[in-house]
Amino acid sequence: MRNRNNMDSMGWGLRIAIGIGVVLAVGVIGLGIYGGRVQPRTHPVEQIVPNDRLPS
């Protein structure tokens, strides 16, 4: 007789849902750690002042 209290009694849908939940949790944690450590790139900004000799 089969014991219904072991992991085999879990349906495939529940197993897939748990797997997706674990993958999402690991992704959220990983992105949180990465986002907390990375710094934005800095680049020089050049402002062009219009020439007064050009017609307006």
FIKEMAR-400924 format. One record per residue: residue in one letter; z, y, x of N, C-alpha, C in turn. Coordinates in pm, whole numbers, plus 50000, padded with zeros to 5 digits. Atoms other than C-alpha are relative to their C-alpha. Example, Ala and Ser with C-alpha at 12.3 -4.5 7.8 and 13.67 -1.06 7.14 Angstrom:
<guvexs>
A500004988150089507804955051230500005012050090;S499944988149918507144989451367500735010949923;
</guvexs>
This chain:
<guvexs>
M500004988350083500005000050000500005012550088;R500164987849922499155034650122501145009849971;N498924990250013501895060150187499385013749977;R500594987150036501055093550020500705011750068;N499264989249937503505113650234499505003450140;N500494997149865501495113050557498835009849995;M501074990149991498705136150677498714995549933;D501225004950064496015113750523499935004149854;S500014996150141497035125450177499485014249981;M500534986550008495845160750259498494999249978;G501435000250026492395167550117499225007650106;W500844993449901489455179350323499955015049979;G500014985750027489435213050152501215007050060;L498794994249944493025219650255499954999950153;R500125000649854492325208350612499075010950051;I500944989649959489335231550636500635013849984;A499354987150023491335260450487501055002950108;I499014998349894494145255050738499315002950133;G500754997649877491605253251023499445014150006;I500534986450005489955285650914501135010150018;G498854991049985493375302050884500495000750143;V499565000349860494345291151235499015007650088;V501014993049921491055303751381500085015149976;L499864985850029491455337251203501255005950064;A498754995149941495065340651321499855001650151;V500204999049855494095333551683499075011750032;G500924988849979491215358451655500685013449984;V499294987350023493435385851513500975002850114;I499064998249889496055380351782499255003650128;G500794997149881493405379952056499425014049999;L500554986550009491735411651932501085010650010;G498894990649988495105428651903500435001950144;I499624999249859495975420352262498915007250078;Y501114993649929492515430452386499935014949967;G500054986050040492555462952187501145008150056;G498864992949944495955471852324499875002450149;R500124998949853494885467552687498795008050045;V501234993649956491375481752700500105015149980;Q500014985450007490875518752765498575004549972;P501374995450027487915538552633499365005850125;R500734994549887485235548252881499975015149991;T500124985549996485195584152988498705003650070;H501244995349940481975602253066499975015249991;P500044985450002481235638353150499145005149885;V500754993850108480065660352866499495013450052;E500614987849950477655688052954499585008649882;Q500354990950108477355717852724498905009350049;I501124991549963474075736652732500155013149925;V499894986750059474375773952675498595005349982;P501364995150022471265789052516499675012150085;N500454989049917469245813152723499785012349912;D500144987850080469395849252599498575005249997;R501384995049993465765855152695499084993249899;L500855006850098464445830752436500015007949870;P500004992950127463305846052107500904992849898;S499085006050096465795840551828499454999849860;
</guvexs>
